């Protein structure tokens, strides 16, 4: 297909910096602190065919591709993925009603606990949670994982006020004293500007899981008044720089557009490089990202995702990505929550658009319906007064009213 050769209107990303490679260092053998201090400027370490990056002040070296656990592949493929060098699995008490953790527990029994780092999460749903309920949830996770300690314990989809809540910090403190986790973190699904800044600046969190993908090159359509530096271009890059300045590690999620949907996107293929591979290369060229988390569910996806390790993004691949973003950006929600915070009716617009993304991009129809149904009636799209305040607040001119009404029709019929 013939492509335009003119450069799209955007601020160019910095050229990919050549990386220093250190070979044959065991990723699981603790390294001397003096060595680690000296190596902080090294972008990657190599062992076999896999490259590993330092996860901030945790000093864990994590494979450039890590495994998202919602869902996990079957056990035989899971073992092969680990044998290929992937050494971090992300899971949660909420994934498959705990079955994701149970599967990882079986993996530990088969291959040993010392070959995989695991991060699991606890959820703070509704108002009826407490320090005790968090501790109970984590103990349940440890039981299902068949381990005494997780490498990283995270808040699942953290909200701003939860980051310094005494109940959360109290639970973290007690669990740490009991030796039940090594490092603490959180996953951020929306309102990233405020949540990531607070998480980094409060000093409590060692790592963050943050949505970061090629749509973050998209420039806003409006002049920004709320923040003079709103996430750089869409600004996530500045948040990554802030995290790096405080030595907070970053694992990127939502790396393949919205959630890993494998679409028929052959027109964006560049030679032998698929659009999904180009997306992963784009994420990994940022030195402030430790790892790109993806869901790998079959052998083709394993070869596709692991095939980007150690590779750089070509200029032609980059231009194809820009074309892809330009052609698909109007339906893409950046989850900044500005629309939701400006809705006079209190409709959870961002949450609704996330539900729609779960259905359209993940193919997780039951999860999308369940999450949408969990919203209070007055928070659903049926309460929309069609005033348009959400769209006036949106920085990217997303057709929010149309999209949330689509969500209500699909998810609440």
Secondary structure, DSSP 8 states (H G I E B T S, - for coil): -----S--SS----------EEES--SSS---HHHHHHHTT--EEEETTEEEEE-GGG--EEESEEEE-SS---HHHHHHHHHTT--EEE--TTGGGGHHHHHHHHHHHHH-GGG-EEEEEE---SS---HHHHHHHHHHHHHHHT-S-EEEEEETT--GGGTT-HHHHHHHHHHHHTT-EEEEEEEE-S-HHHHHHHHHHH---SEEEEE--GGGG---SS---S-TTTTTTSSHHHHHHHHHHTT-EEEEES-STTTT-----GGG-BTTB-HHHHHHHHHHTSTT--EEEE---SHHHHHHHHTTTT----HHHHHHHHHHHHHHGGG------HHHHT-TT---HHHHHHHHHIIIII--HHHHHHHHHTS-GGGSGGG-----HHHHH-SS---HHHHHHHHHHHH--
